[in-house]
Amino acid sequence: MGTEEHFDKIIPLMITFLSNSNDNYYQIAQCLISFASDFSLS
């Protein structure tokens, strides 16, 4: 449960930071978000 709360806070920060960076970082962010989503749901 605590882990999911952590993801809820960190993912928007990652999106904000990485979407302001170049495309490579954005693609990495997308991969991390997908991984985090799968991890949270499982």
C-alpha positions as CSV (number, residue, x, y, z in Angstrom):
1,M,0.0,0.0,0.0
2,G,2.8,2.4,0.9
3,T,4.5,1.5,-2.4
4,E,1.4,2.5,-4.4
5,E,1.2,5.9,-2.6
6,H,4.9,6.4,-3.4
7,F,4.2,5.7,-7.1
8,D,1.2,8.1,-7.0
9,K,3.6,10.9,-5.9
10,I,6.7,10.0,-7.9
11,I,5.2,9.3,-11.3
12,P,3.7,12.8,-11.9
13,L,7.1,14.3,-10.9
14,M,8.8,12.0,-13.4
15,I,6.4,13.0,-16.1
16,T,6.8,16.7,-15.4
17,F,10.6,16.5,-15.3
18,L,11.1,14.1,-18.2
19,S,8.5,15.7,-20.5
20,N,10.5,19.0,-20.1
21,S,13.6,17.1,-21.3
22,N,14.5,15.6,-24.7
23,D,12.6,12.8,-26.4
24,N,15.0,10.1,-25.2
25,Y,14.2,10.9,-21.6
26,Y,10.5,11.0,-22.4
27,Q,10.7,7.5,-23.9
28,I,12.5,6.2,-20.8
29,A,9.7,7.8,-18.7
30,Q,7.1,6.0,-20.7
31,C,8.8,2.7,-20.1
32,L,9.2,3.4,-16.4
33,I,5.5,4.4,-16.1
34,S,4.4,1.2,-17.9
35,F,6.6,-0.9,-15.6
36,A,5.3,0.9,-12.5
37,S,1.7,0.5,-13.6
38,D,2.2,-3.2,-14.2
39,F,4.0,-3.5,-10.8
40,S,1.2,-1.7,-9.0
41,L,-1.6,-3.7,-10.5
42,S,0.0,-7.1,-10.0
